[in-house]
Amino acid sequence: MNRITTGPGAEVRRVFSERFGAPPEVVVRAPGRVNLIGEHTDYNDGFVLPMAIDRAAWIALRATRACTVRVQGIDVGQTGEFSLAAVRAAGPPAAGTLQQGWLEYLKGMAWALMDAGHVLCGWEGAVAGDVPIGAGLSSSAALELATARAFAHVSDLSWDPVAMALLGQLAENKWVGVNCGIMDQMISAAGRADHALLLDCRTLVGRHVPLPAGTAVAVLDTGTRRGLVDSAYNERRSQCEIVSAHFGVTALRDVTSQDLAARAGELDDLALRRARHVITENERTTEAADVLAAGNGVRMGELMNASHASLRDDFEVSCEALDVMVECARKANGCYGARMTGAGFGGCAVALVEIGAAPALAQSVATEYRQLTGHAPQVYVCTATNGADIA
């Protein structure tokens, strides 16, 4: 076991010891993520290329004889408790109901595990994290997978990353009420240090791809949040489904650029642009995995730049703050390329940068962006980490 001496890993250990009178039995963690390329492709059965970042949700815990979970939420200053039997008996809320509050992610994970036939034991713990909330870095998936790791430890469950990721997605879809895809939970469960993960969202087959030596990933938080994302997400998804039905296929993943060009005259301009983004983004994402593996940071940057242009112009999910942030990053010394990441309309951009230039780049981009927009940005230089594990 690694001895964590700083950050939320140390904090959960300290708070647990103070609250429960003894050191924790175990500390678990699960990371947030950033998607390098492959946006709005997941619900089209396409490809994504995320990496797990060195920001995570942490839980210090010990097993108890009671069939309850009692946990101190350090970041929110609250204590939560629930009965496993009550969660199982209640089941998820009615479809369309949104469950709010940090404890609901723990309840949802408990329900999903029990619904899958696992027998769970109770535990008490302390939870904290440093994945920014609402920035599009999957703080919710990190909390779900850290909770899954906690239950796996106290209940002696085998750790299957794919199975646990699917249960995390089920918890978020059915219990919390957010209709997310599988990417966030999968990379939080199955990330690998120094690698991104090319994930086929149809088959759930993944391939770990090494990041080029001498590079780092800068996550560029615009300081804006995504107020339009729910309605826009549903609208874009419906538009994609209409085009898929027109082509007689299950999803746009099954349409090639050649197919689209041959039948472009059958689509109106809006439908053509929506389809073109998804189809070309899948092509960019699969190429990106190959160029990363070949150590070609220059070509990866070109693909990221093209992805942003497609998201801005064809899919229309960018915004002024994201566009300004991307331009600031591209002008900085040591930047290979940059793009918005996540659902859009705010949140974060991501850039591939030379590792030696990363600290200066982070400072210069933040300064210029603040001057141009008045927003308060945050820039995180991230490395790729392992998925959910025991710290």
C-alpha positions as CSV (number, residue, x, y, z in Angstrom):
1,M,0.0,0.0,0.0
2,N,1.3,3.5,-0.9
3,R,1.6,5.9,1.9
4,I,-0.3,9.1,0.8
5,T,1.2,12.1,2.6
6,T,-0.6,15.0,0.9
7,G,-3.8,15.9,-0.9
8,P,-7.3,14.3,-0.4
9,G,-5.8,10.9,0.1
10,A,-4.0,12.1,3.3
11,E,-7.1,14.2,4.3
12,V,-9.5,11.2,4.2
13,R,-7.1,9.2,6.3
14,R,-6.7,12.0,8.9
15,V,-10.4,12.7,9.1
16,F,-11.3,9.0,9.4
17,S,-8.9,8.6,12.3
18,E,-10.2,11.6,14.1
19,R,-13.9,10.7,13.6
20,F,-13.7,6.9,14.2
21,G,-10.9,6.7,16.7
22,A,-8.6,4.5,14.7
23,P,-6.7,4.4,11.3
24,P,-8.8,3.3,8.3
25,E,-8.7,-0.3,7.2
26,V,-8.1,0.7,3.7
27,V,-8.0,3.8,1.4
28,V,-9.5,3.5,-2.1
29,R,-9.4,6.0,-5.0
30,A,-10.9,6.4,-8.4
31,P,-9.9,9.1,-10.9
32,G,-11.7,11.6,-13.0
33,R,-11.0,11.8,-16.6
34,V,-10.4,14.0,-19.6
35,N,-11.4,13.0,-23.1
36,L,-8.5,13.7,-25.6
37,I,-10.7,13.3,-28.7
38,G,-14.0,11.6,-29.6
39,E,-16.8,13.9,-28.6
40,H,-20.6,13.2,-29.0
41,T,-19.5,9.8,-30.6
42,D,-20.4,7.6,-27.6
43,Y,-24.1,7.6,-28.0
44,N,-23.6,7.0,-31.7
45,D,-21.8,3.7,-30.9
46,G,-18.5,5.2,-31.9
47,F,-15.0,5.7,-30.5
48,V,-13.6,7.8,-27.7
49,L,-10.1,8.3,-26.4
50,P,-10.1,9.4,-22.7
51,M,-7.4,9.2,-20.1
52,A,-7.7,8.9,-16.3
53,I,-6.2,12.0,-14.7
54,D,-4.3,12.5,-11.4
55,R,-7.3,14.0,-9.7
56,A,-9.6,11.5,-7.9
57,A,-12.3,10.7,-5.4
58,W,-10.8,9.1,-2.2
59,I,-12.5,7.1,0.5
60,A,-10.9,5.9,3.8
61,L,-13.0,3.2,5.3
62,R,-13.4,0.1,7.5
63,A,-15.9,-2.7,7.4
64,T,-18.7,-2.8,10.1
65,R,-21.1,-5.4,11.3
66,A,-24.1,-3.2,10.6
67,C,-25.7,-3.4,7.2
68,T,-25.4,0.4,6.8
69,V,-23.0,2.9,5.2
70,R,-22.0,5.9,7.3
71,V,-19.7,8.4,5.7
72,Q,-18.3,11.8,6.4
73,G,-18.3,14.0,3.3
74,I,-15.3,16.2,3.9
75,D,-15.7,18.6,1.0
76,V,-19.3,19.3,1.7
77,G,-19.1,19.2,5.5
78,Q,-21.9,16.7,5.9
79,T,-22.3,13.2,7.3
80,G,-24.5,10.8,5.4
81,E,-25.9,7.4,6.4
82,F,-28.2,4.8,4.7
83,S,-29.4,1.3,5.2
84,L,-28.5,-1.2,2.5
85,A,-31.8,-3.0,3.0
86,A,-33.7,0.2,2.6
87,V,-31.9,1.1,-0.6
88,R,-32.6,-2.4,-2.0
89,A,-36.3,-2.2,-1.0
90,A,-36.8,1.3,-2.3
91,G,-35.1,0.7,-5.7
92,P,-34.5,3.5,-8.1
93,P,-36.9,6.5,-8.4
94,A,-39.4,6.9,-11.3
95,A,-37.9,7.4,-14.7
96,G,-37.1,11.1,-15.3
97,T,-36.6,11.8,-11.6
98,L,-33.2,13.5,-10.8
99,Q,-31.7,12.5,-7.5
100,Q,-29.5,15.3,-6.1
101,G,-26.9,15.3,-3.4
102,W,-23.5,13.5,-3.1
103,L,-24.9,10.7,-1.0
104,E,-27.1,9.6,-3.9
105,Y,-24.1,8.4,-5.9
106,L,-23.2,6.1,-3.0
107,K,-26.7,4.8,-2.7
108,G,-27.0,4.3,-6.4
109,M,-23.8,2.3,-6.5
110,A,-25.0,0.1,-3.6
111,W,-28.4,-0.4,-5.4
112,A,-26.7,-1.4,-8.7
113,L,-24.4,-3.8,-7.0
114,M,-27.2,-5.5,-5.1
115,D,-29.4,-5.5,-8.2
116,A,-26.7,-7.4,-10.0
117,G,-26.8,-10.1,-7.3
118,H,-23.9,-9.1,-5.1
119,V,-24.2,-9.4,-1.3
120,L,-22.9,-6.3,0.3
121,C,-21.4,-5.6,3.7
122,G,-21.7,-2.2,5.5
123,W,-18.8,0.2,6.1
124,E,-18.0,3.6,7.6
125,G,-15.7,6.1,6.0
126,A,-14.6,9.5,5.0
127,V,-14.7,10.8,1.4
128,A,-13.0,13.7,-0.3
129,G,-11.8,14.5,-3.8
130,D,-10.0,17.0,-6.0
131,V,-11.9,16.5,-9.3
132,P,-13.5,19.9,-10.0
133,I,-17.3,19.7,-9.8
134,G,-19.1,20.6,-12.9
135,A,-16.1,21.1,-15.1
136,G,-16.7,18.0,-17.3
137,L,-14.0,15.9,-15.7
138,S,-16.3,13.2,-14.3
139,S,-16.3,13.8,-10.6
140,S,-19.5,11.8,-10.4
141,A,-18.0,8.7,-12.1
142,A,-15.0,9.0,-9.8
143,L,-17.2,8.9,-6.8
144,E,-19.2,6.0,-8.1
145,L,-16.1,3.9,-8.9
146,A,-14.5,4.7,-5.6
147,T,-17.7,3.6,-3.9
148,A,-17.6,0.4,-5.9
149,R,-14.0,-0.2,-4.8
150,A,-15.0,0.3,-1.2
151,F,-17.8,-2.2,-1.5
152,A,-15.6,-4.7,-3.3
153,H,-13.1,-4.5,-0.5
154,V,-15.5,-5.0,2.5
155,S,-17.7,-7.5,0.6
156,D,-14.9,-9.6,-0.9
157,L,-16.0,-9.0,-4.5
158,S,-13.7,-9.6,-7.4
159,W,-12.8,-6.5,-9.3
160,D,-13.8,-6.6,-13.0
161,P,-13.3,-3.1,-14.4
162,V,-15.8,-3.5,-17.3
163,A,-18.5,-5.0,-15.1
164,M,-18.0,-2.3,-12.4
165,A,-18.1,0.4,-15.0
166,L,-21.4,-0.8,-16.4
167,L,-22.9,-0.9,-12.8
168,G,-21.6,2.6,-12.3
169,Q,-23.3,3.8,-15.5
170,L,-26.5,2.0,-14.3
171,A,-26.4,3.8,-11.0
172,E,-26.1,7.1,-12.7
173,N,-28.8,6.4,-15.3
174,K,-31.4,4.7,-13.1
175,W,-30.7,6.0,-9.6
176,V,-29.3,9.5,-10.0
177,G,-31.3,10.0,-13.2
178,V,-28.5,11.3,-15.6
179,N,-28.5,9.6,-19.0
180,C,-24.8,9.4,-19.4
181,G,-22.8,7.1,-21.7
182,I,-20.3,4.5,-20.6
183,M,-17.1,6.4,-21.2
184,D,-16.7,8.2,-17.9
185,Q,-17.2,5.1,-15.7
186,M,-15.1,2.9,-18.0
187,I,-12.0,5.1,-17.9
188,S,-12.3,5.6,-14.2
189,A,-12.4,1.9,-13.7
190,A,-9.9,0.8,-16.4
191,G,-7.4,3.6,-16.8
192,R,-3.7,2.8,-17.0
193,A,-0.8,5.1,-16.0
194,D,0.8,6.9,-18.9
195,H,-1.8,5.7,-21.4
196,A,-5.1,6.8,-22.9
197,L,-7.8,4.3,-23.7
198,L,-9.3,3.9,-27.1
199,L,-12.8,2.6,-26.3
200,D,-15.3,1.1,-28.8
201,C,-18.6,2.3,-27.2
202,R,-20.5,-0.5,-29.0
203,T,-18.5,-3.5,-28.0
204,L,-16.8,-2.0,-24.9
205,V,-13.5,-3.4,-26.2
206,G,-10.7,-1.0,-25.2
207,R,-7.1,-0.6,-26.2
208,H,-4.6,1.2,-24.0
209,V,-2.5,3.6,-26.0
210,P,0.8,5.1,-24.7
211,L,1.1,8.8,-24.6
212,P,4.1,10.3,-26.5
213,A,7.2,10.7,-24.4
214,G,7.9,14.2,-23.3
215,T,4.3,15.3,-23.5
216,A,1.7,16.4,-20.9
217,V,-2.0,17.1,-21.1
218,A,-3.3,20.5,-20.0
219,V,-6.9,20.7,-18.8
220,L,-8.1,24.3,-19.4
221,D,-11.2,25.1,-17.3
222,T,-12.9,28.2,-18.7
223,G,-14.6,29.0,-15.4
224,T,-18.0,28.7,-17.2
225,R,-20.6,26.0,-16.7
226,R,-22.8,24.2,-19.1
227,G,-26.2,25.6,-18.7
228,L,-27.6,24.5,-22.1
229,V,-26.1,21.1,-22.1
230,D,-29.2,18.9,-21.3
231,S,-31.5,20.3,-23.9
232,A,-28.8,20.5,-26.5
233,Y,-27.6,17.0,-25.8
234,N,-31.1,15.5,-26.3
235,E,-31.6,17.6,-29.4
236,R,-28.2,16.5,-31.0
237,R,-28.9,12.9,-30.1
238,S,-32.3,13.0,-31.8
239,Q,-30.8,14.6,-34.9
240,C,-28.2,11.8,-35.1
241,E,-30.8,9.1,-34.7
242,I,-32.9,10.6,-37.5
243,V,-29.9,10.5,-39.9
244,S,-29.1,6.9,-38.8
245,A,-32.7,5.9,-39.6
246,H,-32.4,7.6,-43.0
247,F,-29.4,5.4,-43.8
248,G,-31.0,2.3,-42.4
249,V,-28.3,1.7,-39.8
250,T,-28.3,1.3,-36.0
251,A,-26.0,4.3,-35.4
252,L,-23.9,6.8,-37.3
253,R,-20.9,4.7,-36.4
254,D,-22.0,2.5,-39.4
255,V,-21.9,5.3,-41.9
256,T,-18.6,6.2,-43.6
257,S,-17.5,9.5,-45.0
258,Q,-17.9,8.0,-48.5
259,D,-21.4,7.0,-47.7
260,L,-22.3,10.4,-46.5
261,A,-20.7,12.2,-49.5
262,A,-22.6,9.9,-51.9
263,R,-26.0,10.7,-50.3
264,A,-25.4,14.2,-49.0
265,G,-28.1,15.6,-51.4
266,E,-30.7,13.6,-49.5
267,L,-30.1,15.5,-46.3
268,D,-30.8,19.1,-45.3
269,D,-27.9,21.3,-44.3
270,L,-28.4,20.8,-40.5
271,A,-28.6,17.0,-40.7
272,L,-25.6,16.9,-43.0
273,R,-23.5,18.9,-40.6
274,R,-24.5,16.9,-37.5
275,A,-23.7,13.6,-39.3
276,R,-20.5,14.9,-40.7
277,H,-19.2,15.7,-37.3
278,V,-19.9,12.3,-35.8
279,I,-18.5,10.4,-38.8
280,T,-15.3,12.4,-39.2
281,E,-14.8,12.5,-35.4
282,N,-14.8,8.7,-35.3
283,E,-12.2,8.7,-38.1
284,R,-10.1,11.2,-36.2
285,T,-10.3,9.3,-33.0
286,T,-9.2,5.9,-34.4
287,E,-6.3,7.7,-36.2
288,A,-5.4,9.5,-33.0
289,A,-4.9,6.2,-31.2
290,D,-2.4,5.2,-33.9
291,V,-0.5,8.5,-33.9
292,L,-0.2,8.6,-30.2
293,A,1.2,5.0,-30.1
294,A,3.7,6.1,-32.8
295,G,4.7,9.1,-30.6
296,N,3.5,11.6,-33.1
297,G,2.5,14.6,-31.0
298,V,2.4,17.0,-34.0
299,R,-0.3,14.9,-35.9
300,M,-2.2,14.4,-32.7
301,G,-2.4,18.2,-32.3
302,E,-3.7,18.6,-35.8
303,L,-6.4,16.0,-35.1
304,M,-7.4,17.9,-31.9
305,N,-7.6,21.2,-33.8
306,A,-9.8,19.6,-36.5
307,S,-12.0,18.1,-33.8
308,H,-12.6,21.5,-32.2
309,A,-13.5,23.1,-35.6
310,S,-16.0,20.3,-36.2
311,L,-17.6,20.6,-32.8
312,R,-17.8,24.4,-33.3
313,D,-19.1,24.6,-36.8
314,D,-20.8,21.3,-37.6
315,F,-22.1,20.1,-34.3
316,E,-22.4,23.6,-32.8
317,V,-21.7,22.8,-29.1
318,S,-18.8,25.1,-28.5
319,C,-19.2,28.7,-27.1
320,E,-17.2,31.9,-27.0
321,A,-15.4,31.0,-23.8
322,L,-14.2,27.6,-25.1
323,D,-13.2,29.1,-28.5
324,V,-11.1,31.8,-26.8
325,M,-9.5,29.3,-24.5
326,V,-8.6,27.0,-27.4
327,E,-7.0,29.9,-29.3
328,C,-5.0,31.1,-26.3
329,A,-3.7,27.6,-25.9
330,R,-2.8,27.1,-29.5
331,K,-0.7,30.4,-29.5
332,A,1.3,29.3,-26.5
333,N,4.8,27.9,-26.9
334,G,4.9,24.1,-26.7
335,C,1.2,23.5,-27.6
336,Y,0.7,20.8,-30.2
337,G,-3.1,21.3,-30.4
338,A,-6.2,22.0,-28.4
339,R,-10.0,21.4,-28.4
340,M,-13.1,21.7,-26.3
341,T,-13.8,18.6,-24.3
342,G,-17.0,17.3,-22.9
343,A,-20.6,18.0,-23.9
344,G,-19.9,21.7,-24.6
345,F,-21.4,25.1,-23.9
346,G,-18.7,25.7,-21.3
347,G,-16.5,23.7,-19.0
348,C,-13.1,22.6,-20.2
349,A,-10.8,22.5,-23.2
350,V,-7.8,20.1,-23.4
351,A,-4.4,20.6,-25.0
352,L,-1.5,18.3,-25.7
353,V,1.7,20.1,-24.8
354,E,5.5,19.7,-24.4
355,I,6.1,18.7,-20.9
356,G,8.9,21.2,-20.4
357,A,6.8,24.0,-21.6
358,A,3.7,23.1,-19.6
359,P,4.2,25.3,-16.4
360,A,4.8,28.4,-18.5
361,L,2.0,27.5,-20.9
362,A,-0.5,27.1,-18.0
363,Q,0.4,30.6,-16.6
364,S,0.4,32.4,-20.0
365,V,-2.9,30.8,-21.2
366,A,-4.7,31.6,-17.9
367,T,-3.4,35.2,-17.9
368,E,-4.4,35.9,-21.5
369,Y,-7.8,34.2,-21.2
370,R,-8.7,36.1,-18.1
371,Q,-7.7,39.4,-19.8
372,L,-9.9,38.6,-22.9
373,T,-13.0,37.2,-21.1
374,G,-13.0,38.4,-17.5
375,H,-13.6,34.8,-16.4
376,A,-11.4,33.1,-13.8
377,P,-9.9,30.0,-15.3
378,Q,-8.1,27.1,-13.8
379,V,-5.4,25.2,-15.7
380,Y,-4.4,21.7,-14.6
381,V,-1.4,20.0,-16.0
382,C,-2.3,16.3,-15.8
383,T,-0.7,12.9,-16.1
384,A,-2.5,9.7,-17.0
385,T,-3.1,7.4,-14.0
386,N,-4.4,4.0,-13.2
387,G,-8.1,3.4,-12.7
388,A,-9.9,2.7,-9.5
389,D,-7.7,0.9,-7.0
390,I,-6.5,0.6,-3.4
391,A,-4.2,3.4,-2.6
